[in-house]
Amino acid sequence: MRKLFVIGLLVFSALIPDGRCAAVNWQSYPEGMKAAGQEGRKVFLYFKSGRCPYCIKMERITFADPEVIDYLNTHFVAIQVNGDREHELVKK
């Protein structure tokens, strides 16, 4: 069992560039808009819902892709809005 765990750990760590777990640097709407204004960067605004199958697929596949992560973090201030909780912002 221990041997299987070690092999799994090695495979998992080989998939992570530089041994780190990269992720999109999501910010809340107010923080992200403020940062974009201060830094003069474009905004990538992502509205999501826990019931949306396309959102779930985007998070599992697209937003887990190292190239997408690097591109978003380099060129944009990434803002994630949860439509299930932030109803007023969605209406706005």
Summary of the structure (lengths in Angstrom):
residues: 92
radius of gyration: 16.6
end to end distance: 53.3
largest distance: 53.9
contacts: 204
relative contact order: 0.18
helix: 59%
strand: 16%
